Amino acid sequence: MAGYKFITHWKLDAPLQDIWDVISDISKWHEWWKGVLEVKVITDSPTGKIRFAHTWKSFVPYKLKFITAVTEIDPLKSIQANVTGELEGTGRWEFKDAGNGETIVTYYWFVRTTMTWMNVTAPMLSWLFRWNHDTVMDWGGEGLAKKLQCNIRFSSERLH
């Protein structure tokens, strides 16, 4: 399996609570995040530790499907999840009040591909898969900023 490690930073001119409310409501991501085609809740819980199935798309002509299980929630601080399916690994959202009405959101996405064609082509196309990830994260940040009617600044890292 080909592995990928991404860290995305969004700095938004919006209060932490507003950002938390939108991102933690995963069932509605498709309403504001271009690239999220579908989110289906599989199991729900009053604690927020839910399982849901995603279908994503981007410029690369394929749809990516995986199941996410929220494993840990620290309100207004972090959301941790495990993913299985066409991707396997972990995702973690971290939220920090930066003062002056700004919030920093950091997303850690450490995954492996499970689809044979992605693993076979990874030596040649990993640059495309990385670009694809960055594009989808940019869409998410732009959609969030539009929904909250605020400004956003981006940065990203790739760990090897």
Backbone as CSV, one residue per row, in Angstrom:
resi,resn,N_x,N_y,N_z,CA_x,CA_y,CA_z,C_x,C_y,C_z
1,MET,0.843,-1.186,0.000,0.000,0.000,0.000,0.884,1.243,0.000
2,ALA,0.454,2.248,-0.739,1.159,3.530,-0.768,0.664,4.380,0.391
3,GLY,1.589,4.993,1.119,1.228,5.806,2.267,1.443,7.285,2.009
4,TYR,0.594,8.092,2.635,0.641,9.543,2.485,0.432,10.191,3.850
5,LYS,1.192,11.244,4.100,1.055,12.006,5.347,0.940,13.479,4.979
6,PHE,-0.206,14.059,5.331,-0.485,15.453,5.008,-0.833,16.210,6.278
7,ILE,-0.443,17.466,6.330,-0.880,18.374,7.386,-1.349,19.644,6.692
8,THR,-2.587,20.023,6.955,-3.170,21.218,6.354,-3.511,22.198,7.467
9,HIS,-3.183,23.472,7.237,-3.488,24.531,8.195,-4.432,25.536,7.540
10,TRP,-5.511,25.842,8.239,-6.411,26.910,7.823,-6.426,27.941,8.943
11,LYS,-6.209,29.192,8.611,-6.363,30.273,9.582,-7.533,31.117,9.117
12,LEU,-8.580,31.126,9.938,-9.820,31.787,9.553,-10.126,32.951,10.481
13,ASP,-10.687,34.008,9.913,-11.123,35.166,10.690,-12.542,34.905,11.182
14,ALA,-12.674,33.913,12.047,-13.981,33.536,12.581,-13.773,32.922,13.964
15,PRO,-14.777,33.029,14.822,-14.659,32.471,16.173,-14.551,30.943,16.163
16,LEU,-13.801,30.426,17.101,-13.603,28.985,17.251,-14.929,28.238,17.317
17,GLN,-15.876,28.716,18.107,-17.160,28.011,18.257,-17.875,27.860,16.919
18,ASP,-17.869,28.909,16.097,-18.545,28.842,14.797,-17.891,27.794,13.897
19,ILE,-16.561,27.771,13.894,-15.830,26.806,13.065,-16.073,25.392,13.573
20,TRP,-15.993,25.202,14.875,-16.260,23.894,15.479,-17.644,23.386,15.078
21,ASP,-18.644,24.275,15.186,-20.018,23.863,14.893,-20.166,23.338,13.465
22,VAL,-19.487,23.954,12.515,-19.613,23.535,11.113,-18.810,22.257,10.857
23,ILE,-17.556,22.215,11.285,-16.719,21.045,10.994,-17.188,19.811,11.749
24,SER,-17.646,19.969,12.975,-18.056,18.798,13.758,-19.387,18.218,13.280
25,ASP,-20.114,18.938,12.457,-21.366,18.426,11.887,-21.062,17.768,10.540
26,ILE,-20.409,16.625,10.616,-19.884,15.938,9.446,-20.979,15.575,8.442
27,SER,-22.171,15.299,8.929,-23.255,14.895,8.028,-23.636,15.998,7.038
28,LYS,-23.195,17.223,7.281,-23.535,18.335,6.388,-22.346,18.839,5.570
29,TRP,-21.227,18.142,5.606,-20.064,18.602,4.840,-20.383,18.800,3.362
30,HIS,-21.199,17.922,2.805,-21.514,18.016,1.377,-22.207,19.336,1.020
31,GLU,-22.773,20.026,1.993,-23.470,21.288,1.740,-22.501,22.446,1.496
32,TRP,-21.280,22.341,2.015,-20.345,23.467,1.880,-18.967,23.069,1.341
33,TRP,-18.656,21.775,1.310,-17.325,21.328,0.886,-17.407,20.715,-0.500
34,LYS,-16.964,21.490,-1.494,-16.902,20.981,-2.863,-16.017,19.736,-2.863
35,GLY,-16.461,18.712,-3.517,-15.715,17.457,-3.549,-16.352,16.382,-2.683
36,VAL,-17.141,16.786,-1.694,-17.856,15.804,-0.879,-19.189,15.554,-1.577
37,LEU,-19.296,14.389,-2.181,-20.522,14.056,-2.906,-21.609,13.569,-1.975
38,GLU,-21.194,12.799,-0.962,-22.192,12.178,-0.100,-21.581,11.833,1.248
39,VAL,-22.400,12.000,2.272,-22.055,11.548,3.615,-23.277,10.808,4.147
40,LYS,-23.101,9.541,4.499,-24.194,8.742,5.060,-23.818,8.305,6.472
41,VAL,-24.635,8.661,7.435,-24.391,8.229,8.805,-24.727,6.744,8.899
42,ILE,-23.780,5.953,9.399,-23.978,4.515,9.572,-24.466,4.233,10.988
43,THR,-23.769,4.794,11.965,-24.198,4.700,13.363,-24.032,6.067,13.995
44,ASP,-24.949,6.400,14.872,-24.944,7.691,15.539,-24.793,7.469,17.041
45,SER,-24.363,8.508,17.736,-24.168,8.408,19.174,-24.329,9.789,19.787
46,PRO,-24.930,9.866,20.962,-25.062,11.173,21.617,-23.703,11.789,21.968
47,THR,-22.665,10.979,22.044,-21.331,11.494,22.370,-20.644,12.074,21.143
48,GLY,-21.238,11.881,19.939,-20.630,12.375,18.712,-19.719,11.371,18.047
49,LYS,-19.476,10.242,18.705,-18.610,9.205,18.135,-19.433,8.387,17.146
50,ILE,-19.460,8.872,15.921,-20.302,8.273,14.893,-19.453,7.571,13.847
51,ARG,-20.112,6.759,13.033,-19.491,6.144,11.848,-20.281,6.626,10.649
52,PHE,-19.574,6.970,9.595,-20.250,7.429,8.397,-19.454,7.053,7.169
53,ALA,-20.172,6.917,6.057,-19.559,6.587,4.769,-19.471,7.862,3.948
54,HIS,-18.324,8.074,3.320,-18.075,9.242,2.468,-17.921,8.809,1.024
55,THR,-18.313,9.685,0.122,-17.939,9.587,-1.279,-17.397,10.961,-1.663
56,TRP,-16.164,10.981,-2.178,-15.467,12.217,-2.550,-15.110,12.183,-4.023
57,LYS,-14.932,13.379,-4.600,-14.435,13.508,-5.966,-13.556,14.750,-6.041
58,SER,-12.789,14.818,-7.124,-11.961,15.996,-7.367,-11.722,16.100,-8.861
59,PHE,-10.639,16.755,-9.255,-10.311,16.852,-10.673,-9.909,15.498,-11.254
60,VAL,-9.255,14.672,-10.451,-8.850,13.349,-10.917,-10.135,12.540,-11.123
61,PRO,-10.297,11.893,-12.276,-11.582,11.277,-12.613,-11.860,9.943,-11.904
62,TYR,-11.988,10.003,-10.613,-12.457,8.840,-9.870,-13.136,9.317,-8.604
63,LYS,-13.985,8.473,-8.071,-14.647,8.752,-6.799,-13.974,7.888,-5.743
64,LEU,-13.732,8.462,-4.610,-13.078,7.773,-3.514,-14.098,7.537,-2.410
65,LYS,-14.180,6.277,-1.947,-15.154,5.926,-0.909,-14.430,5.314,0.274
66,PHE,-14.823,5.743,1.454,-14.266,5.166,2.673,-15.227,5.402,3.834
67,ILE,-14.996,4.677,4.905,-15.815,4.794,6.112,-14.954,5.419,7.201
68,THR,-15.533,6.388,7.879,-14.853,7.083,8.961,-15.549,6.757,10.273
69,ALA,-14.769,6.424,11.287,-15.285,6.192,12.641,-14.628,7.197,13.567
70,VAL,-15.430,8.105,14.107,-14.913,9.084,15.064,-14.586,8.334,16.350
71,THR,-13.344,8.454,16.809,-12.884,7.689,17.963,-12.673,8.538,19.214
72,GLU,-12.481,9.836,19.010,-12.169,10.695,20.150,-12.611,12.120,19.845
73,ILE,-13.277,12.735,20.803,-13.703,14.126,20.660,-13.336,14.878,21.923
74,ASP,-12.627,15.978,21.756,-12.339,16.904,22.845,-12.961,18.228,22.400
75,PRO,-14.165,18.541,22.885,-14.911,19.681,22.360,-14.086,20.969,22.268
76,LEU,-14.199,21.596,21.103,-13.515,22.847,20.765,-12.001,22.702,20.679
77,LYS,-11.503,21.453,20.743,-10.056,21.236,20.654,-9.672,20.253,19.556
78,SER,-10.335,19.073,19.506,-9.906,18.089,18.509,-10.976,17.039,18.239
79,ILE,-10.855,16.449,17.050,-11.674,15.310,16.630,-10.720,14.317,15.987
80,GLN,-10.721,13.082,16.478,-9.846,12.023,15.941,-10.730,10.959,15.306
81,ALA,-10.286,10.407,14.166,-11.073,9.376,13.490,-10.163,8.380,12.793
82,ASN,-10.682,7.178,12.613,-10.024,6.137,11.817,-10.820,5.961,10.535
83,VAL,-10.118,5.665,9.441,-10.793,5.441,8.162,-10.439,4.061,7.624
84,THR,-11.420,3.448,6.951,-11.231,2.153,6.299,-11.938,2.205,4.952
85,GLY,-11.536,1.325,4.069,-12.137,1.269,2.743,-11.066,1.504,1.700
86,GLU,-11.321,2.390,0.751,-10.345,2.672,-0.301,-9.144,3.455,0.239
87,LEU,-9.302,3.992,1.434,-8.201,4.563,2.216,-8.248,3.944,3.597
88,GLU,-7.081,3.772,4.205,-7.003,3.298,5.589,-6.042,4.199,6.332
89,GLY,-6.400,4.553,7.565,-5.494,5.372,8.354,-6.246,6.214,9.355
90,THR,-5.697,7.403,9.625,-6.282,8.279,10.636,-6.364,9.713,10.132
91,GLY,-7.341,10.407,10.666,-7.491,11.838,10.451,-7.685,12.501,11.801
92,ARG,-7.146,13.691,11.953,-7.293,14.421,13.213,-7.433,15.909,12.926
93,TRP,-8.529,16.476,13.405,-8.752,17.916,13.351,-8.305,18.503,14.681
94,GLU,-7.562,19.601,14.638,-7.208,20.339,15.850,-7.625,21.788,15.663
95,PHE,-8.162,22.377,16.721,-8.702,23.730,16.690,-8.015,24.565,17.768
96,LYS,-7.627,25.785,17.401,-6.952,26.657,18.361,-7.419,28.090,18.178
97,ASP,-7.850,28.704,19.273,-8.211,30.113,19.256,-6.922,30.915,19.168
98,ALA,-6.747,31.671,18.096,-5.529,32.438,17.883,-5.653,33.864,18.413
99,GLY,-6.785,34.214,19.005,-7.010,35.567,19.488,-7.504,36.465,18.374
100,ASN,-7.994,37.642,18.742,-8.489,38.628,17.773,-9.548,38.060,16.832
101,GLY,-10.331,37.102,17.311,-11.393,36.530,16.477,-10.910,35.566,15.416
102,GLU,-9.645,35.163,15.477,-9.096,34.219,14.497,-8.978,32.831,15.112
103,THR,-9.111,31.841,14.252,-8.987,30.446,14.672,-8.059,29.723,13.714
104,ILE,-7.211,28.883,14.261,-6.340,28.033,13.448,-6.888,26.619,13.498
105,VAL,-7.119,26.052,12.332,-7.583,24.671,12.202,-6.454,23.897,11.517
106,THR,-6.044,22.815,12.136,-5.006,21.964,11.552,-5.591,20.577,11.353
107,TYR,-5.379,20.033,10.149,-5.868,18.696,9.845,-4.689,17.790,9.517
108,TYR,-4.596,16.684,10.242,-3.568,15.660,10.026,-4.251,14.491,9.328
109,TRP,-3.731,14.090,8.184,-4.333,13.013,7.381,-3.218,12.045,7.028
110,PHE,-3.182,10.911,7.718,-2.144,9.899,7.523,-2.835,8.637,7.032
111,VAL,-2.741,8.383,5.733,-3.510,7.296,5.126,-2.668,6.478,4.160
112,ARG,-3.205,5.292,3.877,-2.646,4.391,2.868,-3.766,4.084,1.880
113,THR,-3.391,3.920,0.625,-4.384,3.539,-0.381,-4.506,2.020,-0.389
114,THR,-5.717,1.536,-0.647,-5.947,0.091,-0.683,-6.322,-0.399,-2.078
115,MET,-6.608,0.517,-2.977,-7.009,0.128,-4.329,-5.771,-0.276,-5.130
116,THR,-5.840,-1.425,-5.770,-4.690,-1.952,-6.512,-4.162,-0.951,-7.527
117,TRP,-5.031,-0.344,-8.313,-4.567,0.582,-9.353,-3.830,1.777,-8.746
118,MET,-4.254,2.244,-7.568,-3.569,3.373,-6.938,-2.195,2.946,-6.413
119,ASN,-2.116,1.748,-5.883,-0.839,1.262,-5.353,0.159,0.971,-6.480
120,VAL,-0.321,0.396,-7.566,0.553,0.080,-8.693,1.071,1.360,-9.354
121,THR,0.221,2.365,-9.455,0.615,3.603,-10.133,1.254,4.636,-9.202
122,ALA,1.293,4.362,-7.904,1.824,5.339,-6.943,3.233,5.833,-7.283
123,PRO,4.151,4.969,-7.708,5.487,5.494,-8.026,5.470,6.576,-9.107
124,MET,4.521,6.494,-10.023,4.438,7.486,-11.099,3.445,8.607,-10.800
125,LEU,2.404,8.291,-10.034,1.311,9.251,-9.861,1.161,9.806,-8.444
126,SER,2.070,9.491,-7.542,1.905,9.993,-6.177,1.843,11.520,-6.154
127,TRP,2.571,12.188,-7.062,2.509,13.652,-7.142,1.078,14.107,-7.437
128,LEU,0.377,13.351,-8.305,-0.993,13.693,-8.668,-1.932,13.456,-7.489
129,PHE,-1.743,12.364,-6.756,-2.577,12.090,-5.593,-2.362,13.154,-4.520
130,ARG,-1.122,13.617,-4.357,-0.826,14.674,-3.379,-1.466,16.000,-3.804
131,TRP,-1.334,16.331,-5.079,-1.952,17.550,-5.591,-3.466,17.472,-5.425
132,ASN,-4.024,16.314,-5.698,-5.455,16.088,-5.564,-5.906,16.348,-4.119
133,HIS,-5.160,15.819,-3.157,-5.480,16.041,-1.746,-5.461,17.536,-1.426
134,ASP,-4.392,18.218,-1.841,-4.278,19.650,-1.561,-5.448,20.426,-2.171
135,THR,-5.853,20.052,-3.369,-6.984,20.715,-4.033,-8.263,20.524,-3.235
136,VAL,-8.524,19.295,-2.810,-9.744,19.017,-2.051,-9.728,19.775,-0.718
137,MET,-8.576,19.860,-0.066,-8.491,20.607,1.188,-8.685,22.104,0.947
138,ASP,-8.161,22.616,-0.167,-8.401,24.023,-0.511,-9.895,24.274,-0.707
139,TRP,-10.561,23.358,-1.394,-12.011,23.491,-1.581,-12.730,23.524,-0.240
140,GLY,-12.290,22.664,0.684,-12.915,22.639,2.007,-12.731,23.951,2.742
141,GLY,-11.513,24.464,2.730,-11.261,25.732,3.403,-12.042,26.875,2.782
142,GLU,-12.076,26.906,1.454,-12.828,27.952,0.755,-14.319,27.846,1.060
143,GLY,-14.843,26.616,1.076,-16.263,26.417,1.378,-16.602,26.815,2.803
144,LEU,-15.720,26.492,3.726,-15.924,26.857,5.130,-15.911,28.373,5.287
145,ALA,-14.929,29.029,4.660,-14.835,30.488,4.746,-16.079,31.153,4.137
146,LYS,-16.554,30.605,3.028,-17.758,31.160,2.405,-18.969,30.980,3.316
147,LYS,-19.095,29.786,3.892,-20.229,29.516,4.781,-20.213,30.453,5.987
148,LEU,-19.031,30.706,6.528,-18.900,31.555,7.709,-18.706,33.027,7.361
149,GLN,-18.634,33.328,6.067,-18.439,34.694,5.576,-17.215,35.339,6.238
150,CYS,-16.073,34.652,6.063,-14.835,35.145,6.654,-13.681,34.929,5.685
151,ASN,-12.519,35.431,6.037,-11.309,35.236,5.246,-10.573,33.996,5.730
152,ILE,-9.768,33.433,4.843,-8.982,32.241,5.184,-7.594,32.362,4.566
153,ARG,-6.612,31.807,5.276,-5.252,31.668,4.758,-4.881,30.193,4.895
154,PHE,-4.194,29.666,3.887,-3.865,28.247,3.815,-2.372,28.033,3.943
155,SER,-2.022,26.854,4.432,-0.669,26.323,4.263,-0.781,24.816,4.432
156,SER,0.185,24.107,3.863,0.146,22.643,3.971,1.563,22.107,4.057
157,GLU,1.662,20.904,4.592,2.943,20.210,4.730,2.726,18.791,4.252
158,ARG,3.800,18.189,3.800,3.788,16.772,3.444,4.936,16.120,4.186
159,LEU,4.626,15.099,4.915,5.652,14.353,5.634,5.964,13.108,4.844
160,HIS,7.185,12.680,4.878,7.562,11.487,4.108,7.913,10.341,5.026
